[in-house]
Amino acid sequence: MPVFKAPFNGYSVKFSPFYESRLAVATAQNFGILGNGRIHVLELAPGAPGVTESVAYDTADAVYDVCWSESHDSVLIAAIGDGSVKIYDTALPPPSNPIRSFQEHAREVQSLDYNPTRRDSFLTSSWDDTVKLWAMDRPASVRTFKEHVYCVYQAVWNPKHGDVFASASGDCTVRIWDVREPGSTMIIPGHEYEILSCDWNKYDDCILATSSVDKTVKVWDVRSYRVPLAVLNGHGYAVRKVKFSPHRRSLIASCSYDMTVCLWDYMVEDALVGRYDHHTEFAVGIDMSVLVEGLMASTGWDELVYVWQQGMDPRAS
């Protein structure tokens, strides 16, 4: 299976929504505490286990997340540790990048999510306790959502409703927002410890997954959220990211500070259906390809990026 060795610690990995062999990786020097960052754009070799770097962009601060544009196949966005948001166009020569840079967040930018239905806007979340909405054609953010009272680790668009998103925070809540409303429309006190990640089910727009420092993944129906639909136990430490499969309704991937990636089917009693222990440091980035069913990628503080097919060993050559 393809493996890429980065010079810095991995934080995030995202498959391109346009090219099945392309992915982007966000990395940070010195575990993201102090130092530079680098964004890698990788290409999987057709019919072979290799992976090559097509371009890399250096930043003066850590890069915590990346996301691809849903409307321009060569454009990607990066969340930077100095509070900036930078936009890159891989079709242009490296000296022409970044093509834009926004500096509004007061603390580190933790997550990015491009609107999959409108395809003209994206969200950022930050350690400054806010979520911001941006439009590609605007010189500044469109709106700031400020209700959380601690770091917002992730904000994700609903896959069906272009005005609705969820945000996961260290204040132990997930909030549901509609950009047409003045404030959040729902507050879910999902965990007793910090909530580090959330994601929407791609087949049911009312189902949401959360992951937490409490070592669990929980699945919620926002129509009746007093009790979770499922509580998934199996990680040994905080669960850093959670991601619903774009191909299977009940399949969830998660990665953890216990260095593992887990696959879950939340609809069955024995929900843990796969565990991968290929990382040797915190596993903090996970993604599943929209274009190739079963293709997964992960990255971690061991400076490695793995790409593999579900059911295969990520370390197999």
Secondary structure by P-SEA (a helix, b strand, c coil): cbbbbbcbbbccccccccccccbbbbbbcccccbbbbbbbbbbccccccbbbbcbbbbbcbbbcbbbbbcccccbbbbbbcccbbbbbbccccccccccccccccccccccccccccccccccccccccbbbbbbcccccccccccccccccccccccccccccccccccccbbbbbbccccccccccccccccccccccccccccbbbbbccccbbbbbccccccccccccccccccccccccccccccbbbbbccccbbbbbccccccccccccccccccccbbbbbccccccccccccccbbbbbccccccccc
